[in-house]
Amino acid sequence: MSFRVTSVPSSRLTSAYLGPFAADDADDIVALLFGNAVPNPMQTMCIRYRAEAIARQLDFMTECAAKLADEHQVYRSVLSPVRRVPMEILGEIFKLVVPSFLNSSDREMLGNLGSVCLGWRLATLSTPALWRGVILGPCICPDQGTVGAQRLHEEDYKKLVVWIGRSGGCPKGLIYSSVDLHCHCEDGSSCKAVHPLVTKFIKEGPTLDHLTLQLSGPSCFRNWLAAFGPGPGAPEPHPLEKLRSFSLEFVDDTPLWWNDGPDPSASVFNLLPSVPSLGVFLPLRDTAFEDEMDSLECPIHIPPRVLGPLVSLAIRWDWEGRRLIDVLGQCASLKTFTLDLARSEPFEDDDLSPPLELKSLSSFKLVKGGVRVLEFLRMPALVSLDLELNVDRRETEEISERLDRFLRASDLLASLTYLRICELTGGPGIVTLLLPPLSSLQHLVLDSSTACGYFFGQTGTCHRGGPPLRHFPALRHVELLNVKRSSLVLAHELQFFSRKGSAGKCALTISYAKEPKVSEAELQSRLKTVQAPGSQLSIQVVQPEDYDELRALTL
């Protein structure tokens, strides 16, 4: 048996080519290159010498090739179309990367973007939206009254004004959070929520469009407002009265008993500014009440001067009872409503009170809750319904009936244009969702990470004496997101939407859920933490087998 090798002319087998031992053995070595004979020791040394020389030449050429590749890349980058991207396009790209509100690390990231090159620097400075929102944390100075602390706050204030000033005419916003310090000023201690920098910026800095306060409790809000002087409703306009949007969030996860009191005039909510858009995140009842049932009769004293002109309201509420319904009853102008139930179900089915009609509401979003709340509300002007649910399999089976009842009771079958439903649970993996005919529905979004498909009902196409019945004749876009991978993905959905969906053009978008991958090493680590003494359990991860293919081979 012989191996074919590249021909080397014998004229090239000089002493320089083969080394000091090749002068008398050139012909013999040529014969070795084209045959299978075993070289003698002298020939072995000669061939090894040449092989090592070739290896050194290859290393040198590889190094030269790498340097040339780097230089080639530099020249190619000069010709790259990226250099010709207009500054405005770069700014729009940066807006997709940078959050709307920037904490300290986000602000550093934006600074790094502007440090890449002069063009990127100009692009960031020419995009006002990048600079419009800031997140600030609490003051951690040991003593706020010292000269050093005051000087530091003054320097930070100047930097903050310059930063926000780059936003130009864009609506400006500030999020201030002091919950990391877990303030307990209700016992008379100094309040950790008060920050001289924030107070001065709101009083003297550029006019803000939005302000979010994340505080530990009602006492923090009182003390924070006291640092400004006169409160809302005083003869002199309060800085908060200039806002268009305000959010008060009690989000401290440490227990802090609710102490607002029964007097509406002394309620912490009486200090809220009158703004078109309001957010109120009430503390979770398991951290606000020693007995969770105490929340049943706890009132929410938001005054009519605040609720009456509201156009948008967002509230986190997991307290028992109908107090939320009482609040909504005073919102005569409400158009947008977001309700966060914090994975609770505080509404009872046996409540026989008549439903509240929100006549002007056009958009409703439910977060982390069940649809039982829909039994207590009617929304005849609704065009957008967004349901981010927290339901199990049994509750999912009731969704179709409850949703159908709400849509018909609110008379929305001919007016609803947008419907989004998230986190339905089906078994095994198929979610049954029987929607009523919605003649105006244009956009349907279903997003459930446990579903591998949806069943919308029978797909019959014929109707006696007329054209096929269409459930969603105006439908233009269907999104099925985070679907689990399956061989039957879209098998039913394609039939249903092609036969009973839109009569015109309709796009269907699908995305697959990310499946968690656990390595064998991680499984071994888990085993070590739970393995009982004397246990000999072991773990091995093997390659998957195609069951159908394996069965075909064994039949």
C-alpha positions, 0 to 999 in steps of 0.5 A: 500500500502506498500514499500519494504525495506531492511531487518534489523535483529532484533538482530542489533536493540540494544540501540547503534543502535537505540539510548537511546529510543530504548531499550523498542521499538525495536520490535515496530520499526522493525514493522515500518520498514516493514509496513506503520504505523505512528510512535509515537513521541518517535519512531520518535525521535529514528528513526531520531537519527538513520537517522542522524547517518547514514547520518554522516557515509555516509558523512565520507565514501564519504570523505574517498572514495574521498581521495581514488579516488584521491590516485587511480588516482595518482597511475594510472597516474604513469602507464599511457602510456603518461609517455612512449611517446617518447620525439620526439613524445611530440615535434611533439605534441607541434609543433601542439600547438605552432604557428610558430611565437611566440608573448610574450604570446605565448612565455610564453605558451611555457615556461609553457609547459616546466615547467610541468615536466623535461620530457616536458622541455627536449622535448621542448628544443629538438624540434628546430622548436618551437624556430625558429620564434619570433614576436616583437612589437615596442619600448615603451621606453620614450627615447631610448637614455638613459642609462636605455633604452640601458641597457634594450635593451641589456638584451632583445637582449641577451635573444632573441639570446638565444631563437632563438639559441635553434632553431639550424639549423632550418630556423629562422624568425622574424616578427616586427610590429610597426603599433600599434603606428600609426606612422606619421613620414612623417611630420618630427616627430621621427619615431616610427618604429625604434627599437634598439633591432631589428636593432642590432638583424638583424645586429649582431644576428643569420642569419635569413631566413625570415623577415616580417615588418609591418609598417604604411607607406613608410617613416617608411620603409626608416627610419627603413633602415636608422638605418642600415647604407648603404642600399641594393645595396651598396658596403657592403652587407646589412643584408637584402640581406642574407634573403631568404624571406622578406615581407613588409606590410603596414597594418595600418588601419588609413588614411595615404596618399600614398607619394611614388612619380613618380620617380622609382629611389626614390621609396620606393620599390627600397629599397627592397632586392633581395630575392627569396620570396617576400611579399608586402602588399600595403595599402588599397586604401581607406586609402591611397588615398583621391580620390580612383580613384587616385590609377588607375594611381599610379605606383608600382616601384618594380625594375627589379633586385627584380622582375626578380629572384623572385620565390615566390610573395605574394601581397595585392592589391586593387588598380584600373588599370593594374599596377599589371599586369605590375609588374607580367610581369617582374617576369620571374621566378615566380613559386608561386603567392598569390594575396590578393584583400582585398574584392575588384574587381579592374579589369574591364571586358571591358579591351581588353588588351591581357592576361599575360602568366606566363609561369613558375607559378605552384601555384596560390592562390587568397584571398578575391576576385573574379575570374575576375582576371583570365580573364587577366592571363594565367598559362600553367604550373599551378598544384595548384589552390586555390581560397578563394573567395569574391562573392555573389550569382549572381557572384557564378552563373558565377564561373563555366563559368569563371573557365571553360574558364580559365582552357581551355585557360591555357590548364590545363584540363590534368595537374591541380592536386589540386583545392580548392574553398572557400566561394561560395554562393548558393540558397537555400543552394545548390551551382552549380559548373559545372567543366570541365573534369580534368584528372589529378585532385587528390585533390578537396577541397570545403569550403563554410559555406553557402552551404548545398550541391553541384551540379556538373551536371548530374550523368548519367553513360552510354556512347554509345559504351564504358565505363562510362565517368569519370570527374576526373579519378585520383581523390584520395581525396574530402573534403567538409568542413563547410557544413550546416546540412541538411537531403539531405547532400551528396545525389547528391555528392555521386552519382556523385563521385561514377559514374563520379569521380575516377575510383580507390580509393577515400576518401571523407571527410566532416565537418559541419559548427558550427551553432551559438547558441543565448541564451534567455538571450542574445536575451532579452539583444538585445531587451532592446537595440532596444526596442522603448518606449511603446513597449511591445514586449517580447521574449521566446525560446521554444523547437523545434517541429518535423513538420512531426511528429506533422502533422501525429498526426493531420491528 
